[in-house]
């Protein structure tokens, strides 16, 4: 074979029916489900190692130790962000079997029906709510909460998963601060309106996490999808193996086909052949990088790096993320928080011993225990809706939208419709019993308050549907060089306006009973001298102390060709016959909340589509 984008130095004839590139959240799902057919040989390739038994991964509360560690984390970083005072934002991504599902906060949260149904408006069929919601149940087994937690959650047993690989559970005992936070939002009129998997949920509730209830260990894709299928004779795994590009060829009719992948092991490049499919599951940063390295992308960009253009597909843009800002409040004396875990080595050692011997204590659960889907409080009622309309008209004029690329313009129209729907959340907040706020980079490192005294509650905030759109592109033809990542936080003025109003509402939560009774009167606030007591102060706070919620997606979007979609509704890269992408990068618009559950669901549906197409050949 003579590839049209270069032939690897070694071809030893090794071949498989399907090659999945990336053993992360989506990749392990794909490898498991496709290999259910014993007639298909499947190869899963992962750049990191199999660390499924490492206690830093298995212990739910130890996830901060994984961020920034090159043994677990790709250590990606953004360009300096103009609207975050020029700061560089760290973007931890899992470089282990299981990917980011093995290193994240483990929270499981879901989109609304309305946000899932935007797919048809983006020119895509087969991915709306009724199509995708069965897969949110398929990936998980939902365990009912303990009696002490039931009061603060809204769980409909009929909607949960009953036999999926990922274990979904609640903490044995809800943190009293988190319980008070939920009760405070109830008092403010934001009581949970339904099971989040109903598609019509607003308000505050205790959230499930991907933790196995019996063992209190992290449940993730590497362990619960790959490991449970590892004994199949038709499933193969390569770890510590980097894919440099997809090797492309042309068939007899001139179609571009993925013939295999060029991999590097110990500095030696060789070809692994694919008889039927190559599926990229390298994530929102890795998958677009591989497309461009393979000659699929913007001709000008590829030419600037000496890469031959195979397919002009410049749609590798549309990068989105949830911006994070935290407001920290000192709690009253005697209120326990997780601050001691970071500050006091002896306390941390005792907590680890308690976890090892009894599977209890602060390390037995994720710190993410509660969440609230929030509409815009200041825009409630008829007068509020009129104010919202004025704000949207100011920033989303017909002329402004008409000058945008079609794919962005249609998304803005969809986003406006969601914002004008009173029953839709426009932001999500979550509390953590820990004093933490992003300054120099992210919540994972460089935290300036770690050595301070005091105990804190932090309220985090994300806009459910940001308008800002960024990009990620290769910076070199060398696959070992990280791409240029620009989430462009706050680049759309509406994000700044809406975010500030939601931050301002967090101050109202903190000053309302019962939560205010847990906070020290005139206690310290962090960041020192910063708050969101006015809209303008909230804007200053978000610019100076924002980072990422780690929800990058959209960089290889599934949209119609008219809207610049990189893949079609079968996940096939446009211009190719058998190269697909299935991971967070194809989700064209951010779900209203954390993306892990959506990545699992999309991968489950993607696997079914791939199997259907392979059977029809």
C-alpha positions as CSV (number, residue, x, y, z in Angstrom):
1,X,0.0,0.0,0.0
2,X,1.2,3.5,-0.9
3,X,-0.7,5.9,1.3
4,X,-1.6,9.3,-0.1
5,X,-0.4,11.0,3.1
6,X,2.8,9.1,3.6
7,X,3.7,5.5,4.4
8,X,5.1,4.4,7.8
9,X,8.6,3.0,7.8
10,X,7.4,-0.5,8.9
11,X,4.5,-2.5,7.8
12,X,4.5,-5.9,9.4
13,X,1.0,-6.8,8.2
14,X,-0.7,-6.4,11.6
15,X,-4.4,-5.6,10.9
16,X,-7.7,-5.5,12.7
17,X,-11.3,-4.9,11.6
18,X,-11.8,-1.8,13.7
19,X,-9.1,0.4,15.2
20,X,-10.2,2.8,18.0
21,X,-7.7,5.6,18.7
22,X,-7.9,6.7,22.4
23,X,-8.7,4.5,25.4
24,X,-10.6,7.2,27.2
25,X,-14.2,7.8,28.3
26,X,-15.6,7.2,24.8
27,X,-12.9,4.9,23.4
28,X,-13.3,2.2,26.1
29,X,-17.1,2.2,25.5
30,X,-16.6,1.7,21.8
31,X,-14.0,-1.0,22.2
32,X,-16.3,-2.9,24.6
33,X,-19.5,-2.6,22.5
34,X,-18.0,-3.2,19.0
35,X,-16.1,-6.3,20.3
36,X,-19.4,-7.8,21.5
37,X,-19.5,-9.2,17.9
38,X,-17.0,-12.0,18.0
39,X,-16.5,-11.8,14.3
40,X,-15.0,-8.3,14.6
41,X,-11.4,-7.9,15.7
42,X,-11.0,-4.6,17.6
43,X,-7.8,-2.8,18.6
44,X,-7.9,-0.1,21.2
45,X,-4.9,2.2,21.3
46,X,-4.1,4.4,24.4
47,X,-1.1,6.7,24.8
48,X,-1.1,6.4,28.6
49,X,-0.9,3.3,30.8
50,X,-3.3,1.0,32.4
51,X,-3.5,2.3,35.9
52,X,-6.8,0.9,36.9
53,X,-5.5,-0.4,40.2
54,X,-3.7,2.8,41.2
55,X,-5.2,4.0,44.5
56,X,-5.0,7.6,43.3
57,X,-7.5,6.7,40.6
58,X,-9.7,4.2,42.6
59,X,-10.0,6.6,45.6
60,X,-12.8,9.1,44.8
61,X,-11.4,11.9,47.0
62,X,-7.8,11.8,45.6
63,X,-8.5,13.2,42.2
64,X,-6.6,16.5,42.8
65,X,-3.4,14.5,43.0
66,X,-3.9,13.4,39.4
67,X,-4.1,16.9,37.8
68,X,-0.7,18.1,36.6
69,X,1.0,14.7,37.0
70,X,2.4,13.6,33.6
71,X,1.7,9.9,34.6
72,X,-2.0,10.7,34.5
73,X,-2.5,14.0,32.7
74,X,-1.7,15.3,29.2
75,X,-1.0,18.7,30.8
76,X,-2.6,20.8,28.1
77,X,-2.8,24.5,28.5
78,X,-4.6,27.3,26.7
79,X,-3.3,30.4,25.0
80,X,-3.4,33.5,27.3
81,X,-7.0,34.4,27.6
82,X,-7.7,38.1,26.8
83,X,-10.9,38.2,28.9
84,X,-9.3,36.5,31.9
85,X,-6.6,39.2,32.2
86,X,-4.3,37.3,29.9
87,X,-4.0,34.2,32.1
88,X,-3.1,30.8,30.8
89,X,-5.7,28.1,31.8
90,X,-4.5,24.6,32.5
91,X,-6.7,21.8,30.9
92,X,-6.1,18.5,32.7
93,X,-7.0,15.5,30.4
94,X,-6.6,11.9,31.4
95,X,-3.6,10.2,29.8
96,X,-4.5,6.7,31.2
97,X,-6.8,3.9,30.3
98,X,-10.2,5.4,31.0
99,X,-9.1,8.9,30.0
100,X,-10.7,11.8,31.9
101,X,-13.3,9.5,33.4
102,X,-10.4,8.1,35.5
103,X,-9.2,11.5,36.8
104,X,-12.3,13.8,37.0
105,X,-14.6,14.8,39.9
106,X,-17.0,11.9,38.9
107,X,-20.2,14.0,38.8
108,X,-23.0,12.6,36.7
109,X,-25.4,15.2,35.4
110,X,-27.7,15.3,32.4
111,X,-29.0,17.6,29.6
112,X,-32.6,18.7,29.3
113,X,-34.9,17.5,26.6
114,X,-34.8,21.0,24.9
115,X,-31.0,21.1,24.8
116,X,-30.8,17.6,23.3
117,X,-33.5,18.4,20.7
118,X,-31.3,21.2,19.2
119,X,-29.6,18.5,17.1
120,X,-32.4,18.6,14.5
121,X,-32.0,22.3,14.2
122,X,-28.4,21.8,13.5
123,X,-29.3,19.6,10.5
124,X,-28.7,16.2,12.2
125,X,-31.2,13.4,12.5
126,X,-31.2,10.5,15.0
127,X,-29.6,12.3,17.9
128,X,-32.5,14.2,19.6
129,X,-33.8,13.5,23.1
130,X,-35.9,10.4,22.2
131,X,-33.0,8.9,20.3
132,X,-30.3,9.6,22.9
133,X,-32.0,9.3,26.3
134,X,-32.1,5.4,26.3
135,X,-28.3,5.6,26.2
136,X,-28.1,7.7,29.3
137,X,-29.7,4.8,31.1
138,X,-27.8,2.1,29.2
139,X,-24.3,3.2,30.4
140,X,-25.1,3.1,34.1
141,X,-26.5,1.2,37.0
142,X,-28.2,3.6,39.4
143,X,-28.2,2.8,43.1
144,X,-30.8,4.3,45.4
145,X,-29.4,6.7,48.0
146,X,-29.3,6.0,51.7
147,X,-32.3,7.3,53.8
148,X,-30.2,10.2,55.0
149,X,-29.7,11.4,51.4
150,X,-33.1,10.7,50.0
151,X,-34.6,14.0,51.3
152,X,-32.2,16.0,49.1
153,X,-32.5,14.2,45.8
154,X,-35.2,13.7,43.3
155,X,-34.8,10.2,41.9
156,X,-37.4,8.4,39.8
157,X,-36.4,4.7,39.9
158,X,-38.1,4.1,36.6
159,X,-35.7,6.4,34.8
160,X,-32.4,5.2,36.1
161,X,-30.1,2.6,34.6
162,X,-30.4,-1.0,35.9
163,X,-27.5,-2.9,34.3
164,X,-25.0,-0.5,32.8
165,X,-21.2,-0.8,33.4
166,X,-20.8,2.5,35.1
167,X,-21.9,2.6,38.8
168,X,-23.9,5.6,39.8
169,X,-24.4,6.2,43.5
170,X,-24.9,8.9,46.2
171,X,-22.7,9.6,49.3
172,X,-23.7,7.6,52.3
173,X,-24.1,10.9,54.2
174,X,-24.6,14.2,52.6
175,X,-22.3,17.0,53.8
176,X,-24.3,19.2,56.1
177,X,-23.1,22.3,54.2
178,X,-24.4,20.9,51.0
179,X,-27.7,19.9,52.6
180,X,-28.1,23.4,53.8
181,X,-27.3,24.8,50.4
182,X,-30.0,22.7,48.8
183,X,-32.5,23.7,51.5
184,X,-31.6,27.3,50.9
185,X,-32.3,27.1,47.2
186,X,-35.6,25.3,48.1
187,X,-36.5,28.3,50.2
188,X,-35.7,30.7,47.3
189,X,-38.1,28.8,45.1
190,X,-35.6,26.5,43.3
191,X,-36.7,23.1,44.6
192,X,-35.9,20.3,42.2
193,X,-38.8,19.8,39.8
194,X,-38.1,16.3,38.7
195,X,-35.5,13.6,38.1
196,X,-32.7,15.1,36.0
197,X,-33.1,12.2,33.5
198,X,-36.7,13.2,32.9
199,X,-35.4,16.0,30.6
200,X,-37.4,18.7,32.5
201,X,-35.6,19.3,35.7
202,X,-34.8,22.6,37.4
203,X,-33.6,23.4,40.9
204,X,-31.3,22.0,43.5
205,X,-30.7,18.4,44.4
206,X,-28.0,15.8,45.6
207,X,-26.3,14.5,42.5
208,X,-25.0,11.0,41.8
209,X,-21.4,10.3,41.1
210,X,-19.6,7.5,39.3
211,X,-18.6,5.6,42.5
212,X,-19.3,1.9,43.1
213,X,-21.5,1.9,46.2
214,X,-20.2,-1.4,47.7
215,X,-16.5,-0.6,47.5
216,X,-16.6,3.2,47.4
217,X,-14.2,3.1,44.4
218,X,-14.3,5.3,41.3
219,X,-16.2,3.7,38.5
220,X,-14.7,4.7,35.1
221,X,-14.5,3.7,31.5
222,X,-11.1,1.9,31.7
223,X,-12.2,-0.3,34.6
224,X,-15.9,-0.9,33.9
225,X,-16.0,-1.0,30.1
226,X,-12.5,-2.1,29.0
227,X,-11.5,-4.4,31.9
228,X,-14.8,-6.3,31.9
229,X,-14.3,-7.1,28.2
230,X,-10.5,-7.6,28.3
231,X,-10.7,-11.4,28.1
232,X,-12.4,-11.5,24.7
233,X,-10.1,-13.0,22.2
234,X,-11.1,-10.4,19.5
235,X,-10.3,-7.4,21.7
236,X,-6.8,-6.1,21.8
237,X,-5.1,-3.3,23.7
238,X,-2.0,-1.3,23.0
239,X,-0.9,1.2,25.8
240,X,2.0,3.6,25.9
241,X,1.4,4.0,22.1
242,X,1.0,7.3,20.3
243,X,-0.8,7.6,17.1
244,X,0.8,10.1,14.8
245,X,-1.8,10.2,12.0
246,X,-4.4,8.2,10.2
247,X,-3.0,6.6,7.1
248,X,-5.3,7.5,4.2
249,X,-5.6,5.9,0.8
250,X,-8.0,6.0,-2.2
251,X,-10.1,3.1,-3.3
252,X,-10.9,2.2,-6.9
253,X,-13.7,4.8,-7.1
254,X,-11.5,7.6,-5.7
255,X,-12.9,7.7,-2.2
256,X,-10.6,8.6,0.6
257,X,-10.4,5.6,3.0
258,X,-8.7,5.2,6.3
259,X,-6.3,2.3,5.7
260,X,-4.9,2.3,9.2
261,X,-2.9,4.4,11.7
262,X,0.8,5.2,12.0
263,X,1.9,4.6,15.6
264,X,5.0,5.3,17.5
265,X,6.5,3.0,20.1
266,X,9.9,3.6,21.6
267,X,10.6,6.1,18.8
268,X,9.8,3.6,16.0
269,X,7.0,4.2,13.6
270,X,4.9,1.4,12.2
271,X,1.6,0.8,10.4
272,X,-1.4,-0.9,11.9
273,X,-4.0,-1.7,9.3
274,X,-7.7,-1.4,9.5
275,X,-9.8,-3.7,7.3
276,X,-13.0,-1.8,7.9
277,X,-13.0,1.3,10.2
278,X,-10.8,3.7,12.1
279,X,-12.6,5.6,14.9
280,X,-11.0,8.5,16.6
281,X,-11.9,8.8,20.3
282,X,-9.0,11.0,21.4
283,X,-11.1,13.8,22.9
284,X,-11.9,17.4,22.1
285,X,-8.2,18.2,21.8
286,X,-6.7,15.0,20.5
287,X,-9.2,14.1,17.7
288,X,-9.0,17.5,15.8
289,X,-5.2,17.3,16.2
290,X,-5.1,13.9,14.5
291,X,-7.4,15.0,11.7
292,X,-5.1,17.9,10.9
293,X,-1.9,15.8,11.2
294,X,-3.6,13.4,8.7
295,X,-4.2,16.1,6.1
296,X,-7.8,16.9,6.9
297,X,-8.4,20.6,7.8
298,X,-7.9,24.1,6.6
299,X,-5.6,24.2,3.5
300,X,-3.8,27.3,4.7
301,X,-3.1,25.9,8.2
302,X,-1.9,22.5,6.9
303,X,0.3,24.1,4.3
304,X,1.9,26.3,7.0
305,X,3.1,23.1,8.7
306,X,4.2,21.3,5.5
307,X,1.2,18.8,5.6
308,X,-0.3,17.8,2.3
309,X,-4.0,18.6,2.1
310,X,-6.0,15.5,1.6
311,X,-9.5,16.9,2.4
312,X,-10.4,20.5,2.7
313,X,-12.5,20.3,5.9
314,X,-11.9,23.6,7.9
315,X,-14.7,22.9,10.4
316,X,-12.2,22.0,13.2
317,X,-13.3,25.0,15.2
318,X,-16.4,25.6,17.4
319,X,-14.5,24.7,20.6
320,X,-16.6,25.4,23.7
321,X,-16.1,25.1,27.4
322,X,-17.9,26.0,30.7
323,X,-16.0,28.8,32.4
324,X,-15.7,28.4,36.2
325,X,-15.7,31.0,38.9
326,X,-15.9,30.3,42.6
327,X,-17.1,32.5,45.5
328,X,-15.6,31.4,48.9
329,X,-17.2,32.1,52.3
330,X,-15.6,31.3,55.7
331,X,-17.7,29.0,57.7
332,X,-18.6,29.2,61.4
333,X,-16.3,27.6,64.0
334,X,-17.0,23.9,64.4
335,X,-18.3,23.4,60.8
336,X,-16.1,20.7,59.2
337,X,-14.9,21.1,55.6
338,X,-12.3,19.5,53.4
339,X,-9.7,22.2,53.9
340,X,-7.9,20.1,56.5
341,X,-7.2,17.4,53.9
342,X,-4.9,19.8,52.1
343,X,-3.5,21.7,55.0
344,X,-2.9,19.0,57.6
345,X,-0.8,16.0,56.5
346,X,-1.6,14.0,59.7
347,X,-5.4,14.6,59.1
348,X,-5.0,13.5,55.5
349,X,-3.2,10.4,56.6
350,X,-5.9,9.5,59.0
351,X,-8.5,10.1,56.3
352,X,-6.7,7.8,54.0
353,X,-6.4,5.1,56.7
354,X,-10.1,5.4,57.4
355,X,-10.8,5.0,53.7
356,X,-8.6,1.9,53.4
357,X,-10.0,0.1,56.4
358,X,-13.6,1.2,56.4
359,X,-14.4,2.8,53.1
360,X,-15.8,5.9,54.8
361,X,-14.7,9.4,55.4
362,X,-14.0,12.4,53.1
363,X,-12.0,10.3,50.6
364,X,-14.9,7.8,50.1
365,X,-16.9,10.3,48.0
366,X,-16.4,13.0,45.4
367,X,-16.6,16.5,46.8
368,X,-19.3,17.2,44.2
369,X,-22.4,16.2,46.0
370,X,-25.0,18.9,45.1
371,X,-26.0,20.9,42.0
372,X,-28.6,23.3,41.0
373,X,-30.0,24.1,37.5
374,X,-30.9,27.8,37.7
375,X,-32.9,30.0,35.4
376,X,-32.1,33.7,35.4
377,X,-33.5,35.0,38.7
378,X,-33.4,38.7,37.7
379,X,-35.3,38.0,34.5
380,X,-38.3,36.2,36.1
381,X,-41.8,37.5,35.4
382,X,-43.1,39.6,32.5
383,X,-41.0,42.6,33.4
384,X,-37.9,40.4,33.7
385,X,-38.5,38.7,30.4
386,X,-38.8,42.1,28.7
387,X,-35.4,43.1,30.2
388,X,-33.9,39.9,28.9
389,X,-35.3,40.5,25.5
390,X,-33.7,44.0,25.5
391,X,-30.3,42.5,26.4
392,X,-30.5,39.8,23.8
393,X,-31.6,42.3,21.1
394,X,-28.6,44.4,22.0
395,X,-26.1,41.6,21.5
396,X,-27.8,39.4,19.0
397,X,-29.0,41.8,16.3
398,X,-30.0,40.4,12.9
399,X,-27.0,42.1,11.3
400,X,-24.6,40.7,13.9
401,X,-25.8,37.2,13.3
402,X,-25.9,37.5,9.6
403,X,-22.2,38.3,9.5
404,X,-21.3,35.0,11.3
405,X,-20.5,31.6,9.8
406,X,-23.7,29.7,9.3
407,X,-22.9,27.1,11.9
408,X,-22.4,29.7,14.6
409,X,-25.4,31.8,13.5
410,X,-27.7,28.8,13.8
411,X,-26.3,28.0,17.3
412,X,-26.9,31.5,18.4
413,X,-30.5,31.3,17.3
414,X,-30.9,28.1,19.3
415,X,-29.2,29.6,22.3
416,X,-31.5,32.6,22.3
417,X,-34.5,30.3,22.2
418,X,-33.2,28.4,25.2
419,X,-32.6,31.6,27.2
420,X,-36.1,32.8,26.5
421,X,-37.6,29.6,27.8
422,X,-38.4,30.1,31.5
423,X,-38.3,26.4,32.3
424,X,-34.7,26.1,31.0
425,X,-31.6,26.5,33.1
426,X,-29.2,29.3,32.0
427,X,-26.6,28.4,34.6
428,X,-25.5,25.7,37.0
429,X,-24.1,26.1,40.4
430,X,-22.4,23.6,42.7
431,X,-21.1,23.9,46.2
432,X,-17.9,22.3,47.6
433,X,-16.9,22.3,51.3
434,X,-13.4,23.6,50.5
435,X,-11.9,27.0,50.1
436,X,-10.8,27.0,46.5
437,X,-10.7,29.5,43.7
438,X,-8.9,29.7,40.4
439,X,-6.3,32.4,40.1
440,X,-3.1,31.6,38.2
441,X,-4.5,28.6,36.3
442,X,-7.2,26.3,37.7
443,X,-8.5,24.6,40.8
444,X,-6.0,21.8,40.3
445,X,-2.8,23.7,41.2
446,X,-1.4,27.1,42.2
447,X,-4.1,27.6,44.7
448,X,-3.0,30.6,46.8
449,X,-5.1,29.8,49.9
450,X,-3.9,26.3,50.6
451,X,-1.6,27.5,53.4
452,X,-4.2,29.9,55.0
453,X,-6.1,29.2,58.1
454,X,-9.9,28.9,58.1
455,X,-12.5,26.7,56.6
456,X,-14.7,27.6,53.7
457,X,-17.6,26.9,51.5
458,X,-17.2,27.6,47.8
459,X,-20.0,28.1,45.4
460,X,-19.0,27.4,41.8
461,X,-20.8,28.7,38.7
462,X,-21.0,27.8,35.0
463,X,-23.1,29.3,32.3
464,X,-25.1,26.5,30.8
465,X,-25.0,27.8,27.3
466,X,-22.1,30.1,26.6
467,X,-22.0,32.0,23.3
468,X,-18.2,32.2,23.2
469,X,-16.6,29.9,20.6
470,X,-12.9,29.1,20.4
471,X,-10.6,26.7,18.5
472,X,-7.9,24.1,18.8
473,X,-5.3,23.6,16.0
474,X,-2.0,21.9,15.5
475,X,1.1,24.0,16.2
476,X,3.5,21.6,14.5
477,X,3.6,18.6,12.2
478,X,5.1,16.7,15.1
479,X,2.3,14.8,16.9
480,X,4.3,15.1,20.2
481,X,3.8,18.9,20.2
482,X,0.7,20.0,21.9
483,X,-1.8,21.9,19.8
484,X,-2.8,25.5,20.3
485,X,-5.9,25.6,22.5
486,X,-8.0,28.8,22.6
487,X,-11.4,28.4,24.4
488,X,-11.9,32.2,24.0
489,X,-13.6,32.6,27.4
490,X,-15.8,35.6,27.5
491,X,-15.2,36.6,23.9
492,X,-18.9,37.1,23.4
493,X,-20.3,40.1,25.5
494,X,-23.5,38.2,26.3
495,X,-21.5,35.7,28.3
496,X,-20.0,38.5,30.5
497,X,-23.5,40.0,31.1
498,X,-25.3,36.8,31.9
499,X,-22.4,35.3,33.9
500,X,-22.2,38.4,36.1
501,X,-25.9,38.3,36.9
502,X,-25.7,34.7,37.9
503,X,-22.7,35.3,40.1
504,X,-24.6,38.1,41.8
505,X,-27.4,35.6,42.6
506,X,-24.9,33.4,44.4
507,X,-24.5,36.2,47.0
508,X,-28.2,36.0,47.6
509,X,-27.9,32.3,48.3
510,X,-25.1,32.9,50.8
511,X,-27.2,35.4,52.7
512,X,-30.3,33.3,52.9
513,X,-31.2,30.8,55.7
514,X,-30.4,28.1,56.4
515,X,-27.1,28.4,54.6
516,X,-26.2,31.7,56.1
517,X,-26.4,30.1,59.6
518,X,-23.3,28.0,58.6
519,X,-21.3,31.0,57.5
520,X,-19.2,33.1,59.9
521,X,-20.7,36.6,60.3
522,X,-18.3,39.0,58.7
523,X,-16.0,36.1,57.9
524,X,-13.3,36.2,55.4
525,X,-14.1,36.1,51.7
526,X,-11.9,34.7,49.1
527,X,-10.5,36.0,46.8
528,X,-9.7,38.7,49.3
529,X,-11.4,41.9,48.5
530,X,-13.5,40.4,45.8
531,X,-17.2,39.6,45.7
532,X,-20.2,39.7,43.4
533,X,-22.4,42.1,45.5
534,X,-23.0,44.2,42.4
535,X,-23.1,43.3,38.7
536,X,-19.9,45.3,38.0
537,X,-18.0,43.7,40.8
538,X,-19.2,40.3,39.5
539,X,-17.7,41.2,36.1
540,X,-14.4,42.1,37.6
541,X,-14.4,38.9,39.7
542,X,-15.1,36.7,36.7
543,X,-12.3,38.4,34.7
544,X,-9.7,38.1,37.5
545,X,-10.7,34.7,39.0
546,X,-12.1,32.4,36.4
547,X,-10.8,29.2,35.0
548,X,-12.3,26.0,33.4
549,X,-14.9,23.5,34.5
550,X,-13.0,20.9,32.2
551,X,-15.9,20.5,29.7
552,X,-14.2,21.1,26.3
553,X,-16.3,19.9,23.4
554,X,-17.5,20.7,19.9
555,X,-14.1,20.8,18.0
556,X,-15.2,18.1,15.5
557,X,-18.9,19.0,15.5
558,X,-21.7,16.8,14.2
559,X,-23.7,19.3,12.2
560,X,-25.0,19.4,8.6
561,X,-22.5,20.2,5.9
562,X,-24.3,23.5,5.4
563,X,-23.3,24.5,8.9
564,X,-19.7,23.4,8.7
565,X,-20.0,20.0,10.4
566,X,-16.9,17.9,10.5
567,X,-18.8,14.6,10.8
568,X,-22.2,13.5,9.6
569,X,-24.9,11.9,11.7
570,X,-23.1,8.5,11.3
571,X,-20.0,10.2,12.8
572,X,-18.1,9.7,9.5
573,X,-15.6,12.5,8.7
574,X,-16.9,14.4,5.6
575,X,-14.8,13.5,2.6
576,X,-13.9,10.0,3.9
577,X,-15.6,6.6,3.6
578,X,-14.6,4.9,6.8
579,X,-13.0,7.4,9.2
580,X,-15.2,8.3,12.2
581,X,-14.9,10.4,15.3
582,X,-16.9,9.5,18.5
583,X,-16.0,11.5,21.6
584,X,-16.7,14.9,23.2
585,X,-15.4,16.7,20.1
586,X,-18.5,15.8,18.0
587,X,-21.0,17.2,20.5
588,X,-21.8,20.5,18.7
589,X,-23.2,22.5,21.6
590,X,-22.3,22.2,25.3
591,X,-24.9,20.3,27.4
592,X,-26.2,22.5,30.1
593,X,-23.9,20.8,32.7
594,X,-21.0,18.4,33.1
595,X,-20.3,16.4,29.9
596,X,-19.1,13.0,31.2
597,X,-22.6,11.4,31.2
598,X,-23.2,12.8,27.7
599,X,-19.9,11.4,26.4
600,X,-20.9,8.0,27.8
601,X,-24.3,8.2,26.2
602,X,-23.0,9.5,22.8
603,X,-20.4,6.7,22.8
604,X,-23.0,4.1,23.5
605,X,-25.2,5.3,20.6
606,X,-22.2,5.7,18.4
607,X,-21.2,2.1,19.0
608,X,-24.7,0.9,18.0
609,X,-24.5,3.0,14.8
610,X,-21.0,1.6,13.9
611,X,-22.2,-2.0,14.5
612,X,-25.3,-1.4,12.3
613,X,-23.2,0.0,9.5
614,X,-20.7,-2.8,9.7
615,X,-23.4,-5.4,9.5
616,X,-25.0,-3.8,6.5
617,X,-21.7,-3.9,4.5
